[in-house]
Amino acid sequence: MKFRVALLQVSPFGNDQGRNLAKGLQYCRDSKALGADLAVFPELWNIGLAPCPIDAAGRESNWQGDVVLNYSKVFICDYEIGCDVNCSPGESFNVCTLSGAEGEVRVGAMICADREFPEPATELMLNGAELMVVPNACTWDDIRRAGVKTRAFESLAGMAVANHPAPLNNGHSQAYTCVAWKDGKPRQTLMANAGEQEEVLVASFDLDEIRAFRIAESWRMERLRQRARKTHAPTS
């Protein structure tokens, strides 16, 4: 079974909601024409990386579409140029089931800085995620690239990151599979990698391979479950 994800590394029109909606819908249609089952935008794409209004009415105006998964960024950024200072962090890592052209897949999400820590990917994996998507908004480098590759392998899931192109960020949206070896031979886990400019990157995840790899590596999943049970065990 294949599940195809379109990473929409495209530039928004600032905080112009109308133009962003029109452009976003067109890119979703283009992604469908390319055979994608799911389209992923960069973080804060629909408001062009502008700070979200802190009033209730302002926040409501930034929501578009139907909600199938509710997720709040857990590891909010706390630095001088960060935009998360007016936000409260989330507390859970929910997973939903999405239907693609060839079948269903369990999908979880992380937002930007969440992927820099092992806990979100582990929690999503323990909650059943087979694929993790990351709306992202930051410069991209070797450390972050290595982090995503590691998150995919250690959580036994596919990873797909959508980043803003230049000049907002420097692109390099990418996708990884967790299947690091097959038939006793090592494999390249990088599936797709964009450049710095606008681009639609479609990654085709082989869920049959991922599921078979999870079974073969089930001992690692059990170790993570054991650690999670110890971590969440009540103390006397």
Beta strands, then each sheet from edge to edge (+ up, - down):
strand 1: 2-9
strand 2: 38-40
strand 3: 95-99
strand 4: 104-109
strand 5: 131-135
strand 6: 158-162
strand 7: 174-176
strand 8: 181-182
strand 9: 185-186
strand 10: 190-193
strand 11: 199-206
sheet 1: 2+ 1+ 11-
sheet 2: 3+ 4- 5- 6- 7+ 10-
sheet 3: 8+ 9-
end
